[in-house]
Amino acid sequence: MIQRLLIFFPFVLCASSIPTKPTLTLDEFFDYVQIPSINLSPNGRNLLVHTRRSLWDSNSYENNLWLYETETYTKILITDKLSESFKPKWSPSGNQIVLLLNEKSNTNMRNETKHFSRSFKSQPKPEHHIYLYCIKSQRLIPIPIGSEMPSSITWANNDSSLYFAAIQSNPSNDHDHLNDGEWKDVIQHRQWKPSDGSTIYHIHIDRKTPLASTTMNIVKNVPFIISELLFSSSEQKLIFVSFKAVFATMDDYEIYSINLDNTLSLSRLTTNEAFELNLQMSHDGNHVMFLMSGLGSSKTSSVITQTRLYSLDLTNGQIQRLAKDFDGNIMEFATRPDGSVYILGQVGTNVQIYTQQSSEKYTILHHGLDGTYESISLSSSPHNNSTIAFVYSSYGQAKEVYIVDSLKQLKSAKVITNENRLFSERNLPQVKTFKWTSDEDDCTIEGLLHYPPGKFESTNLPLFVLIHGGPYAPSINQFQSSAGTWGPLAATEGWLVLEPNYRGSPGYGDQFLDEIRYEPLTRPGKDILSGVRRLIQDGIVDRNRLAVGGYSYGGFLTNWLITQTTNFKAALSGSGAVDYVSAWGTMEFPPLIDYLMGGFPWDRSDIYAKQSPIYQLDKVRTPTLIVTGEVDIRVPPGQSFMLERALHYLGVPVQLLIFPTEGHSLRNNPWHGKIKVREELKWLKKYGYQN
């Protein structure tokens, strides 16, 4: 016995001496480095990596563009002022890169608080530039392009030729002329609109002396903004996607082309009620591949579908759906020199890599690690068709960039960045999928459960239901850090966090996605409540310690849920609507509401009334913290003001936080996202643990 104890005690002492990883803090969580994009050079020897990090002292973000050498992994910083509105592109030879910088005077084309602003104030017209980076000389060369703002850029068939589209400075939107005459400073609403025109330019560059010999000519004016631009060398065409500054109908989003041999000819290549996005040219230049995400129509029986992949033949205009056998949601894709396609497809909570050799063949799953693959990039040279780069993350592994020579070795891909090493040194929550059946119709619903560190599969835990937005932005197997996706941090604070993929979430088939039509709140709300009841029945959750929250559509559902039950002790409503008639009338994208409700307010007044929480707010007893962006036009802040006023009059504990200059995404100042989550954690602690 003594001998056994002598053997046992050293083991205990050794085990107890193993250092325990510290838990994640709020400050550390928001020091997460995002990787918005990567891009391999045509020969696969170099890789561009865009990283985005918070600069707390300057209340801003730093956007770095790095150049990695793919064999040695050495890196060079190209710029720390990269513009987020445009993904840098390699020239055909791979010797140059075209990019945009976030110049002090430059207005980001996609900045919702400026570009989509309903302010009628005239804006200054600064000088804009396109920048070229030369790989050999390591020089960053500015090319002045005038006062018009570039929205998209594409290389032509050599390193000396570029095309770009710029948003026109519409004279009809200059209101200085209204200061005199009979109208004075009065705005005639329907006669005023944001600039919806674009001018396409061609730039010729003398590669020896870029600044001295740069010439710029107008190719064509078009009556819409261009969001994506491609050049086909085989067809001598420019292909682009249209959109409008203020969303009105899905017809505003279509693919067009112009023949460079006859630039008077503008051809519309698609006619559908859908978003066309992520245009990529096939390597033979004869096909444009793109993703399409549609809302159907409130006027027809057509239904919404998950994002799909299509190929448009430029020689005859025919459109063909690819990956027809894939029943999940296609997130991204990359074309290969041999004509096949790599697809990043979401099924359930994982995003994996698939290949389709041709439209006649089935998609092939490449068995990688469970988690989320994104930003896949490969070399375009037919002589180097092996190197593949991607970003990967999972529940317990932060995002980094990986490189692999063949997808057959996907699980052994080499990591080349170390941006988020801190998170591997922290005791992160363990996560597992959780399935239940809806009490309404026995439909299977899936979600993610984040357990507090050290309490995996424990019982009698406090529950925080964190509801994703969209509704088409599902919770998936990745480690993400933002003001809206902070489940790991809530779990670190002691909460069991449930992220439900309610009906309306992609990755579970088209029928599952569309079943919220006519019941956009009641049906997913019942799915969520069924999951909470199941956790209580299984003894996993303490029924007396329940909380709920979400942002955007997650806020919509939070507002509805607190009118249906008083079991939640605390609620967090982020940019959520309470009245869908006024939301339809004031938000920037009314087609979403009239599709989900099945028509306009005067056509479906019964559905609008049934789905709007404002008519049931007298049932609310849950203390609610509300947050909104001051200039949010996706979900106008008036919705949050209505909720706050109602709960204040009803005597329910309520607080409203308004973030100055922020739109819907809260991306202007990193402090705003941190303060949002900090105060939400305080609210949960103050009210959520009450019995």
C-alpha positions as CSV (number, residue, x, y, z in Angstrom):
1,M,0.0,0.0,0.0
2,I,2.8,2.4,0.9
3,Q,4.5,1.7,-2.4
4,R,1.3,2.4,-4.3
5,L,0.8,5.7,-2.5
6,L,4.4,6.7,-3.3
7,I,3.7,6.0,-6.9
8,F,0.4,7.9,-6.8
9,F,1.4,11.0,-4.9
10,P,4.0,12.2,-7.4
11,F,1.4,11.8,-10.2
12,V,-1.0,14.0,-8.2
13,L,1.6,16.6,-7.6
14,C,2.6,16.6,-11.2
15,A,-1.0,16.9,-12.4
16,S,-1.7,19.7,-10.0
17,S,1.3,21.6,-11.2
18,I,0.1,21.8,-14.8
19,P,-0.7,25.5,-15.3
20,T,-4.3,26.4,-16.0
21,K,-5.0,28.7,-18.9
22,P,-6.5,32.0,-17.9
23,T,-10.0,32.8,-19.1
24,L,-10.7,35.4,-21.8
25,T,-11.3,39.0,-20.8
26,L,-13.5,41.6,-22.4
27,D,-10.5,43.6,-23.6
28,E,-8.8,40.5,-25.1
29,F,-12.0,39.4,-26.9
30,F,-12.1,42.7,-28.7
31,D,-8.4,42.6,-29.6
32,Y,-9.3,39.8,-32.1
33,V,-7.7,40.4,-35.5
34,Q,-10.1,40.0,-38.4
35,I,-8.9,38.7,-41.8
36,P,-11.4,40.1,-44.4
37,S,-9.7,38.8,-47.5
38,I,-6.7,36.9,-48.9
39,N,-5.5,36.6,-52.6
40,L,-2.9,34.4,-54.2
41,S,-0.8,35.7,-57.0
42,P,-1.2,34.1,-60.5
43,N,1.9,32.0,-60.0
44,G,1.2,31.1,-56.4
45,R,4.4,32.5,-55.1
46,N,2.9,35.4,-53.2
47,L,-0.2,35.9,-51.0
48,L,-2.0,39.1,-50.1
49,V,-3.5,39.1,-46.6
50,H,-5.8,41.9,-45.3
51,T,-5.9,42.2,-41.5
52,R,-8.2,44.5,-39.5
53,R,-7.5,45.4,-35.9
54,S,-8.8,47.9,-33.4
55,L,-6.8,51.1,-32.6
56,W,-8.2,52.0,-29.2
57,D,-6.2,55.3,-28.8
58,S,-7.4,56.7,-32.0
59,N,-11.0,55.3,-31.9
60,S,-10.5,53.7,-35.3
61,Y,-9.4,50.6,-37.1
62,E,-6.1,49.7,-38.8
63,N,-6.4,47.9,-42.1
64,N,-3.1,46.3,-43.0
65,L,-2.2,44.7,-46.4
66,W,0.6,42.1,-46.1
67,L,2.6,40.4,-48.8
68,Y,3.6,36.9,-47.9
69,E,6.1,34.7,-49.7
70,T,4.4,31.3,-49.8
71,E,7.6,29.2,-49.5
72,T,9.4,31.0,-46.7
73,Y,6.3,32.7,-45.1
74,T,8.3,36.0,-44.9
75,K,6.0,39.0,-45.1
76,I,6.2,42.7,-46.1
77,L,3.8,45.4,-45.0
78,I,2.4,47.1,-48.1
79,T,0.2,49.6,-46.3
80,D,-1.6,50.1,-43.0
81,K,-4.3,52.3,-44.6
82,L,-6.0,49.8,-46.9
83,S,-9.6,50.8,-47.9
84,E,-12.2,48.2,-47.0
85,S,-14.3,49.0,-50.0
86,F,-12.2,47.2,-52.5
87,K,-10.3,43.9,-52.4
88,P,-6.8,44.3,-53.9
89,K,-6.3,42.6,-57.3
90,W,-3.2,41.1,-59.0
91,S,-2.3,42.2,-62.4
92,P,-2.3,39.5,-65.2
93,S,1.4,39.0,-64.8
94,G,1.4,39.1,-61.0
95,N,4.0,41.8,-60.9
96,Q,1.6,44.5,-59.7
97,I,-1.3,45.0,-57.4
98,V,-4.1,47.6,-57.7
99,L,-5.7,48.8,-54.5
100,L,-7.4,51.7,-52.8
101,L,-6.3,53.4,-49.6
102,N,-8.4,54.9,-46.9
103,E,-7.3,58.4,-47.6
104,K,-8.2,61.0,-45.0
105,S,-10.6,62.7,-47.4
106,N,-11.8,59.6,-49.0
107,T,-15.4,58.5,-48.3
108,N,-15.8,54.8,-48.1
109,M,-18.3,53.8,-50.8
110,R,-19.8,51.2,-48.6
111,N,-20.0,53.3,-45.5
112,E,-23.7,53.2,-44.7
113,T,-23.7,56.2,-42.5
114,K,-22.4,58.4,-45.4
115,H,-23.3,56.8,-48.7
116,F,-26.8,55.8,-47.7
117,S,-27.4,58.9,-45.6
118,R,-30.6,60.7,-46.1
119,S,-29.0,64.1,-45.3
120,F,-29.4,66.6,-48.2
121,K,-26.2,68.4,-47.3
122,S,-23.7,68.8,-50.1
123,Q,-20.5,67.0,-49.5
124,P,-17.0,68.2,-50.4
125,K,-15.3,66.7,-53.5
126,P,-11.8,65.6,-52.6
127,E,-9.2,64.2,-55.0
128,H,-9.2,60.4,-55.2
129,H,-6.5,58.0,-56.2
130,I,-6.0,54.4,-57.4
131,Y,-2.8,52.9,-56.1
132,L,-0.4,50.5,-57.8
133,Y,2.1,48.4,-55.8
134,C,5.1,47.0,-57.7
135,I,6.4,43.7,-56.4
136,K,10.0,44.2,-57.7
137,S,10.5,47.8,-56.6
138,Q,8.2,47.6,-53.5
139,R,6.9,51.0,-54.4
140,L,3.3,52.2,-53.8
141,I,2.4,54.6,-56.7
142,P,-0.7,56.9,-56.6
143,I,-2.7,57.5,-59.7
144,P,-4.9,60.6,-59.5
145,I,-8.4,60.0,-60.9
146,G,-10.2,63.2,-60.1
147,S,-13.0,63.9,-57.6
148,E,-15.3,61.0,-58.5
149,M,-15.2,58.0,-56.1
150,P,-14.1,54.6,-57.5
151,S,-16.5,51.8,-56.7
152,S,-14.9,48.9,-58.6
153,I,-11.7,48.2,-60.6
154,T,-10.6,45.5,-62.9
155,W,-7.4,44.8,-64.9
156,A,-7.6,44.4,-68.6
157,N,-5.5,41.8,-70.5
158,N,-2.1,43.3,-69.5
159,D,-0.3,45.2,-66.7
160,S,-0.7,48.5,-68.6
161,S,-4.5,48.7,-68.8
162,L,-7.2,49.2,-66.1
163,Y,-10.9,49.8,-66.1
164,F,-12.7,51.3,-63.1
165,A,-16.2,52.6,-62.3
166,A,-16.8,55.7,-60.4
167,I,-20.0,57.1,-58.8
168,Q,-21.0,60.2,-60.7
169,S,-21.3,63.6,-59.0
170,N,-24.9,64.1,-60.0
171,P,-25.6,67.8,-60.6
172,S,-29.3,67.3,-59.8
173,N,-28.2,66.4,-56.2
174,D,-26.3,69.6,-55.6
175,H,-28.8,71.6,-53.6
176,D,-26.8,74.8,-53.6
177,H,-29.1,76.1,-56.3
178,L,-32.1,75.7,-54.0
179,N,-30.9,78.6,-51.9
180,D,-32.5,81.1,-54.3
181,G,-35.6,81.1,-56.5
182,E,-39.1,80.1,-55.6
183,W,-38.1,76.8,-53.7
184,K,-35.4,78.4,-51.4
185,D,-34.1,75.5,-49.3
186,V,-37.1,73.2,-49.7
187,I,-36.5,69.7,-50.9
188,Q,-38.8,68.0,-53.4
189,H,-38.5,64.5,-52.1
190,R,-39.2,62.4,-55.2
191,Q,-37.2,64.7,-57.4
192,W,-34.2,64.2,-55.1
193,K,-32.3,61.0,-54.9
194,P,-28.7,59.9,-54.0
195,S,-26.4,59.6,-57.0
196,D,-27.3,56.5,-58.9
197,G,-25.1,56.9,-61.9
198,S,-21.6,55.6,-62.7
199,T,-19.0,56.5,-65.2
200,I,-16.7,53.7,-66.5
201,Y,-13.1,54.8,-67.3
202,H,-10.1,53.2,-69.0
203,I,-6.6,54.0,-67.7
204,H,-3.5,53.3,-69.8
205,I,-0.3,53.1,-67.8
206,D,3.3,53.3,-69.1
207,R,4.9,50.8,-66.7
208,K,8.2,52.6,-66.9
209,T,6.9,55.9,-65.8
210,P,3.4,55.4,-64.4
211,L,2.7,58.9,-63.2
212,A,4.1,60.7,-66.3
213,S,2.3,58.6,-68.9
214,T,-1.0,57.8,-67.3
215,T,-4.0,58.6,-69.5
216,M,-7.7,58.2,-68.6
217,N,-10.6,58.1,-71.0
218,I,-14.4,57.7,-70.4
219,V,-15.8,54.4,-71.7
220,K,-19.4,54.8,-70.9
221,N,-22.0,56.4,-68.5
222,V,-24.6,54.1,-67.0
223,P,-27.7,55.0,-64.9
224,F,-26.8,52.9,-61.8
225,I,-24.0,52.3,-59.4
226,I,-21.6,49.5,-60.3
227,S,-20.6,47.2,-57.4
228,E,-18.5,44.6,-59.3
229,L,-16.6,44.9,-62.6
230,L,-14.9,42.3,-64.7
231,F,-13.1,42.2,-68.1
232,S,-13.3,39.4,-70.6
233,S,-10.4,39.3,-72.9
234,S,-11.9,36.7,-75.2
235,E,-15.1,38.5,-75.7
236,Q,-13.8,42.1,-75.3
237,K,-16.5,42.9,-72.8
238,L,-16.9,44.5,-69.5
239,I,-19.3,42.8,-67.2
240,F,-20.7,44.4,-64.0
241,V,-23.4,44.3,-61.4
242,S,-25.9,47.2,-60.8
243,F,-27.3,48.5,-57.5
244,K,-29.1,51.5,-56.2
245,A,-28.2,53.7,-53.2
246,V,-31.7,53.3,-51.8
247,F,-33.1,49.8,-52.2
248,A,-36.5,49.8,-53.8
249,T,-36.9,46.5,-55.7
250,M,-34.8,43.5,-56.4
251,D,-34.7,44.6,-60.1
252,D,-32.1,47.1,-59.0
253,Y,-29.6,44.2,-58.8
254,E,-28.7,42.7,-62.2
255,I,-25.7,41.8,-64.3
256,Y,-25.0,43.9,-67.4
257,S,-22.3,44.0,-70.1
258,I,-21.0,46.4,-72.6
259,N,-19.1,45.4,-75.8
260,L,-15.9,47.4,-75.9
261,D,-16.0,47.3,-79.7
262,N,-19.4,49.1,-79.5
263,T,-19.7,50.9,-76.2
264,L,-23.1,52.3,-77.0
265,S,-24.5,48.9,-76.5
266,L,-25.6,48.1,-72.9
267,S,-26.9,44.6,-72.5
268,R,-28.8,43.3,-69.5
269,L,-27.8,39.7,-68.9
270,T,-30.0,38.7,-65.9
271,T,-33.7,39.4,-65.1
272,N,-34.6,38.1,-61.7
273,E,-35.5,39.1,-58.1
274,A,-32.3,38.3,-56.5
275,F,-28.8,39.5,-55.5
276,E,-26.0,38.7,-57.9
277,L,-22.7,38.8,-56.2
278,N,-19.0,37.6,-56.2
279,L,-18.6,37.7,-60.0
280,Q,-15.6,35.7,-61.2
281,M,-14.4,35.2,-64.8
282,S,-13.6,31.7,-66.0
283,H,-10.0,31.2,-67.1
284,D,-11.1,31.0,-70.8
285,G,-12.9,34.3,-70.5
286,N,-16.1,32.9,-71.9
287,H,-18.1,32.4,-68.7
288,V,-19.0,34.6,-65.7
289,M,-19.7,32.6,-62.5
290,F,-21.6,34.2,-59.7
291,L,-23.6,33.6,-56.5
292,M,-27.3,34.4,-56.4
293,S,-29.3,34.9,-53.3
294,G,-33.0,35.6,-54.0
295,L,-36.0,36.9,-52.0
296,G,-38.6,35.7,-54.4
297,S,-41.4,38.1,-54.8
298,S,-44.3,39.2,-52.6
299,K,-46.4,39.4,-55.7
300,T,-45.8,35.8,-56.9
301,S,-45.6,32.3,-55.4
302,S,-41.8,32.2,-55.9
303,V,-39.9,31.4,-52.7
304,I,-36.6,32.4,-51.2
305,T,-33.7,29.9,-51.7
306,Q,-30.3,29.5,-50.2
307,T,-27.4,31.1,-52.0
308,R,-26.7,29.2,-55.2
309,L,-23.9,29.1,-57.9
310,Y,-24.5,30.0,-61.5
311,S,-22.5,30.2,-64.8
312,L,-23.4,32.8,-67.5
313,D,-22.1,32.0,-71.0
314,L,-21.0,35.3,-72.6
315,T,-21.1,33.8,-76.1
316,N,-24.9,33.1,-76.0
317,G,-26.3,34.6,-72.8
318,Q,-27.4,31.2,-71.4
319,I,-27.4,30.8,-67.6
320,Q,-26.8,27.5,-66.0
321,R,-27.0,26.5,-62.3
322,L,-23.9,24.7,-61.0
323,A,-23.8,22.3,-58.0
324,K,-27.4,21.4,-58.4
325,D,-27.1,18.4,-56.1
326,F,-25.8,20.5,-53.2
327,D,-28.6,21.1,-50.8
328,G,-26.7,23.5,-48.5
329,N,-25.8,27.2,-48.6
330,I,-23.0,28.2,-50.9
331,M,-20.9,30.8,-49.1
332,E,-18.0,31.3,-51.6
333,F,-16.3,29.8,-54.6
334,A,-13.1,29.9,-56.6
335,T,-12.6,29.0,-60.3
336,R,-9.8,26.7,-61.3
337,P,-7.7,26.9,-64.6
338,D,-9.1,23.5,-65.6
339,G,-12.6,24.8,-65.6
340,S,-13.7,23.1,-62.3
341,V,-14.8,25.1,-59.2
342,Y,-14.0,24.9,-55.5
343,I,-17.1,25.6,-53.4
344,L,-17.3,26.6,-49.8
345,G,-20.6,25.1,-48.8
346,Q,-22.5,25.4,-45.4
347,V,-24.4,22.3,-44.2
348,G,-25.7,22.6,-40.7
349,T,-23.0,24.4,-38.6
350,N,-20.0,23.5,-40.7
351,V,-18.6,25.2,-43.9
352,Q,-16.5,22.7,-45.9
353,I,-14.7,22.7,-49.3
354,Y,-16.4,20.9,-52.2
355,T,-15.3,20.5,-55.8
356,Q,-17.4,20.3,-58.9
357,Q,-15.6,19.2,-62.1
358,S,-18.5,20.1,-64.4
359,S,-22.2,20.9,-64.3
360,E,-23.0,17.3,-65.2
361,K,-21.1,15.8,-62.3
362,Y,-21.8,15.7,-58.6
363,T,-20.1,17.8,-56.1
364,I,-17.2,16.2,-54.1
365,L,-16.7,16.8,-50.4
366,H,-13.1,17.2,-49.3
367,H,-13.0,15.9,-45.8
368,G,-11.2,18.6,-43.7
369,L,-11.5,19.5,-40.1
370,D,-14.9,20.4,-38.7
371,G,-15.2,24.1,-38.7
372,T,-15.5,26.9,-41.2
373,Y,-13.3,27.4,-44.3
374,E,-13.5,30.8,-46.0
375,S,-11.8,33.2,-48.4
376,I,-10.4,30.4,-50.5
377,S,-7.9,31.5,-53.1
378,L,-5.8,29.7,-55.7
379,S,-3.2,30.6,-58.4
380,S,-4.6,31.3,-61.8
381,S,-1.7,30.0,-63.9
382,P,-2.4,26.6,-65.6
383,H,1.2,25.8,-64.9
384,N,0.7,26.2,-61.1
385,N,-2.6,24.7,-60.2
386,S,-1.8,23.3,-56.8
387,T,-1.3,26.0,-54.2
388,I,-4.4,26.8,-52.3
389,A,-4.8,29.3,-49.5
390,F,-7.8,29.8,-47.1
391,V,-8.9,31.1,-43.8
392,Y,-10.0,28.5,-41.2
393,S,-11.5,28.7,-37.7
394,S,-13.6,26.5,-35.4
395,Y,-15.3,26.8,-32.0
396,G,-12.1,26.8,-30.1
397,Q,-9.6,28.0,-32.7
398,A,-9.4,31.6,-33.9
399,K,-9.0,32.6,-37.5
400,E,-5.7,32.2,-39.3
401,V,-4.5,31.8,-42.9
402,Y,-3.5,28.3,-44.1
403,I,-1.7,27.0,-47.3
404,V,-1.9,23.5,-48.7
405,D,-0.5,22.0,-51.9
406,S,-3.4,19.6,-52.4
407,L,-6.9,19.3,-50.9
408,K,-6.0,15.6,-50.3
409,Q,-3.8,16.9,-47.5
410,L,-6.4,19.4,-46.2
411,K,-6.2,18.3,-42.6
412,S,-2.5,18.9,-42.6
413,A,-2.5,22.4,-44.1
414,K,0.2,24.7,-42.9
415,V,-0.7,27.9,-40.9
416,I,1.2,30.9,-42.1
417,T,-0.2,33.7,-39.9
418,N,-0.1,34.1,-36.1
419,E,-2.5,37.0,-35.7
420,N,-4.7,35.5,-33.0
421,R,-2.2,33.5,-31.0
422,L,-3.6,34.9,-27.8
423,F,-6.8,32.9,-28.1
424,S,-4.9,29.6,-28.1
425,E,-3.5,30.6,-24.8
426,R,-6.9,31.1,-23.2
427,N,-9.3,28.7,-21.6
428,L,-12.1,29.0,-24.2
429,P,-15.6,27.6,-23.7
430,Q,-16.3,24.1,-25.1
431,V,-19.0,24.0,-27.7
432,K,-21.3,21.3,-29.1
433,T,-24.3,21.1,-31.3
434,F,-27.7,20.6,-29.7
435,K,-30.8,19.4,-31.5
436,W,-34.5,19.4,-30.5
437,T,-37.9,19.2,-32.1
438,S,-40.2,22.2,-32.3
439,D,-43.4,21.8,-30.2
440,E,-45.4,23.2,-33.1
441,D,-44.8,20.5,-35.7
442,D,-41.9,18.2,-34.7
443,C,-39.5,19.9,-37.1
444,T,-35.8,19.3,-36.0
445,I,-34.0,22.4,-35.0
446,E,-30.2,22.7,-34.4
447,G,-28.2,25.1,-32.3
448,L,-24.9,25.6,-30.6
449,L,-24.3,25.3,-26.9
450,H,-21.3,27.2,-25.4
451,Y,-20.5,25.8,-22.0
452,P,-18.7,27.9,-19.3
453,P,-15.0,26.9,-19.1
454,G,-14.6,23.9,-16.9
455,K,-18.3,23.1,-16.9
456,F,-18.7,21.1,-20.1
457,E,-21.9,19.1,-20.0
458,S,-22.7,20.3,-16.5
459,T,-26.3,20.7,-15.4
460,N,-28.5,23.4,-13.7
461,L,-26.7,26.2,-15.5
462,P,-28.0,29.7,-16.2
463,L,-29.0,30.1,-19.9
464,F,-28.5,33.0,-22.2
465,V,-30.2,32.6,-25.7
466,L,-28.1,34.6,-28.2
467,I,-30.1,34.8,-31.4
468,H,-28.4,35.4,-34.8
469,G,-29.4,38.1,-37.3
470,G,-30.3,38.1,-40.9
471,P,-32.5,36.1,-40.6
472,Y,-30.1,34.5,-43.1
473,A,-26.9,34.7,-41.0
474,P,-26.7,31.3,-39.2
475,S,-24.6,30.4,-36.2
476,I,-21.8,28.2,-37.5
477,N,-18.7,26.4,-36.3
478,Q,-16.2,29.2,-36.1
479,F,-14.6,31.5,-33.6
480,Q,-15.8,35.0,-34.3
481,S,-15.5,38.2,-32.3
482,S,-17.8,41.1,-32.8
483,A,-20.5,43.2,-31.1
484,G,-23.1,40.8,-32.3
485,T,-21.3,37.4,-32.0
486,W,-20.1,37.2,-28.5
487,G,-21.3,33.8,-27.3
488,P,-17.8,32.7,-26.1
489,L,-17.5,35.8,-23.9
490,A,-20.9,35.3,-22.4
491,A,-20.0,31.7,-21.7
492,T,-16.8,32.8,-20.0
493,E,-18.9,34.9,-17.7
494,G,-20.7,31.8,-16.5
495,W,-23.6,31.5,-18.9
496,L,-24.6,28.4,-20.9
497,V,-25.1,30.1,-24.3
498,L,-27.6,28.7,-26.8
499,E,-27.3,30.0,-30.4
500,P,-30.4,28.6,-32.2
501,N,-30.5,28.1,-35.9
502,Y,-34.3,28.7,-36.1
503,R,-36.3,28.2,-39.2
504,G,-35.2,30.8,-41.7
505,S,-31.6,29.9,-41.2
506,P,-29.6,28.7,-44.3
507,G,-27.8,25.4,-44.3
508,Y,-30.8,23.2,-43.7
509,G,-32.5,23.2,-47.1
510,D,-34.7,25.7,-49.0
511,Q,-37.9,24.6,-47.4
512,F,-36.5,25.2,-43.9
513,L,-35.3,28.6,-45.0
514,D,-38.7,29.7,-46.5
515,E,-41.0,28.4,-43.7
516,I,-40.9,31.7,-41.9
517,R,-42.8,33.5,-44.7
518,Y,-46.1,34.8,-43.3
519,E,-44.8,33.9,-39.8
520,P,-41.4,35.6,-39.6
521,L,-41.5,36.0,-35.8
522,T,-44.0,33.5,-34.5
523,R,-42.6,30.4,-36.1
524,P,-38.9,31.0,-35.3
525,G,-39.9,32.2,-31.9
526,K,-41.7,29.0,-31.2
527,D,-38.6,27.1,-32.4
528,I,-36.5,28.9,-29.9
529,L,-38.9,28.5,-27.0
530,S,-39.1,24.8,-27.7
531,G,-35.3,24.6,-27.4
532,V,-35.4,26.4,-24.0
533,R,-38.1,24.0,-22.7
534,R,-36.0,21.0,-23.8
535,L,-32.9,22.2,-22.0
536,I,-35.0,22.7,-18.8
537,Q,-36.6,19.3,-19.1
538,D,-33.2,17.7,-19.5
539,G,-32.0,19.4,-16.4
540,I,-29.2,21.2,-18.2
541,V,-30.7,24.7,-17.5
542,D,-32.0,26.3,-14.4
543,R,-35.5,27.5,-15.3
544,N,-35.2,30.5,-12.9
545,R,-32.1,31.9,-14.6
546,L,-33.0,32.6,-18.2
547,A,-32.0,35.5,-20.4
548,V,-32.4,36.3,-24.1
549,G,-30.8,38.7,-26.6
550,G,-29.8,39.4,-30.2
551,Y,-29.0,42.0,-32.7
552,S,-30.8,43.0,-35.9
553,Y,-33.1,40.1,-36.7
554,G,-32.0,38.7,-33.4
555,G,-33.4,41.9,-31.9
556,F,-36.6,41.4,-33.8
557,L,-37.0,38.0,-32.3
558,T,-36.0,39.2,-28.8
559,N,-38.7,41.8,-28.9
560,W,-41.3,39.2,-29.8
561,L,-40.2,36.6,-27.3
562,I,-40.5,39.0,-24.3
563,T,-44.2,39.5,-25.3
564,Q,-44.8,35.8,-25.3
565,T,-43.3,34.7,-21.9
566,T,-42.2,36.3,-18.6
567,N,-39.7,33.5,-17.9
568,F,-36.8,35.5,-19.2
569,K,-35.2,37.5,-16.4
570,A,-33.2,39.8,-18.7
571,A,-33.4,40.8,-22.4
572,L,-30.9,42.5,-24.7
573,S,-32.6,44.1,-27.8
574,G,-30.1,45.3,-30.4
575,S,-31.4,47.3,-33.4
576,G,-34.7,45.4,-33.3
577,A,-38.1,46.4,-34.8
578,V,-41.4,46.5,-32.9
579,D,-43.8,47.8,-35.5
580,Y,-43.4,46.4,-39.0
581,V,-45.7,48.9,-40.8
582,S,-43.4,51.8,-39.8
583,A,-40.3,49.6,-40.3
584,W,-41.4,48.9,-43.9
585,G,-42.0,52.6,-44.4
586,T,-38.7,53.9,-43.1
587,M,-36.0,51.2,-43.5
588,E,-33.6,51.1,-46.5
589,F,-34.6,47.7,-47.7
590,P,-38.5,47.3,-47.6
591,P,-38.5,44.3,-50.0
592,L,-37.4,42.1,-47.1
593,I,-40.4,43.0,-44.9
594,D,-43.0,42.8,-47.7
595,Y,-41.6,39.4,-48.7
596,L,-41.6,38.0,-45.2
597,M,-45.1,39.3,-44.5
598,G,-46.4,38.2,-47.8
599,G,-47.3,41.7,-49.2
600,F,-47.5,45.4,-48.5
601,P,-49.1,46.6,-45.2
602,W,-52.4,47.4,-46.9
603,D,-52.5,43.9,-48.4
604,R,-51.5,41.9,-45.3
605,S,-52.6,44.2,-42.4
606,D,-53.6,41.1,-40.3
607,I,-50.1,39.6,-40.6
608,Y,-48.3,42.9,-39.9
609,A,-50.4,43.3,-36.7
610,K,-50.0,39.7,-35.5
611,Q,-46.2,39.8,-36.0
612,S,-45.6,43.3,-34.6
613,P,-44.6,43.2,-30.8
614,I,-45.9,46.8,-30.3
615,Y,-49.4,45.5,-30.0
616,Q,-48.4,43.1,-27.2
617,L,-45.9,45.2,-25.2
618,D,-48.3,45.4,-22.3
619,K,-47.4,41.8,-21.5
620,V,-43.7,42.5,-21.1
621,R,-42.2,42.2,-17.6
622,T,-38.6,41.5,-18.6
623,P,-35.9,44.2,-17.8
624,T,-34.6,45.1,-21.3
625,L,-31.4,46.9,-22.4
626,I,-31.8,48.4,-25.9
627,V,-29.0,49.5,-28.2
628,T,-29.1,51.2,-31.6
629,G,-26.9,53.2,-34.0
630,E,-27.7,56.9,-34.3
631,V,-27.8,56.9,-38.1
632,D,-29.0,53.3,-38.7
633,I,-31.2,53.1,-41.7
634,R,-31.3,49.3,-42.0
635,V,-33.4,49.3,-38.9
636,P,-34.1,53.0,-38.0
637,P,-33.5,54.0,-34.4
638,G,-37.1,55.0,-34.1
639,Q,-38.0,51.4,-33.5
640,S,-35.8,51.3,-30.4
641,F,-37.2,54.6,-29.2
642,M,-40.7,53.1,-29.4
643,L,-39.7,50.1,-27.4
644,E,-38.0,52.1,-24.8
645,R,-40.9,54.5,-24.4
646,A,-43.4,51.7,-24.1
647,L,-41.4,49.8,-21.4
648,H,-40.8,53.1,-19.5
649,Y,-44.5,53.9,-19.4
650,L,-45.2,50.3,-18.3
651,G,-42.7,50.5,-15.5
652,V,-40.4,47.8,-16.8
653,P,-36.7,48.4,-16.1
654,V,-35.3,49.6,-19.4
655,Q,-32.2,51.5,-20.7
656,L,-31.5,52.7,-24.2
657,L,-27.9,53.2,-25.5
658,I,-27.5,55.2,-28.7
659,F,-24.1,55.0,-30.5
660,P,-23.2,58.3,-32.3
661,T,-22.4,58.3,-36.0
662,E,-23.0,54.5,-36.2
663,G,-25.1,52.8,-38.8
664,H,-26.4,49.2,-38.5
665,S,-23.1,47.4,-38.3
666,L,-21.4,49.5,-35.5
667,R,-18.1,49.6,-37.4
668,N,-17.0,53.2,-37.2
669,N,-15.5,53.2,-33.7
670,P,-14.2,50.0,-32.0
671,W,-15.1,51.4,-28.6
672,H,-18.8,51.3,-29.4
673,G,-18.9,47.5,-29.9
674,K,-16.9,47.0,-26.7
675,I,-19.1,49.3,-24.7
676,K,-22.2,47.6,-26.1
677,V,-21.1,44.2,-24.9
678,R,-19.7,45.5,-21.6
679,E,-23.0,47.0,-20.7
680,E,-24.9,43.9,-21.9
681,L,-22.9,41.7,-19.6
682,K,-23.6,44.1,-16.7
683,W,-27.3,43.9,-17.5
684,L,-27.3,40.1,-17.6
685,K,-25.4,40.1,-14.2
686,K,-27.8,42.6,-12.7
687,Y,-31.1,41.0,-13.8
688,G,-30.4,37.6,-15.2
689,Y,-29.5,35.8,-12.0
690,Q,-32.5,36.9,-10.1
691,N,-34.8,34.1,-8.8
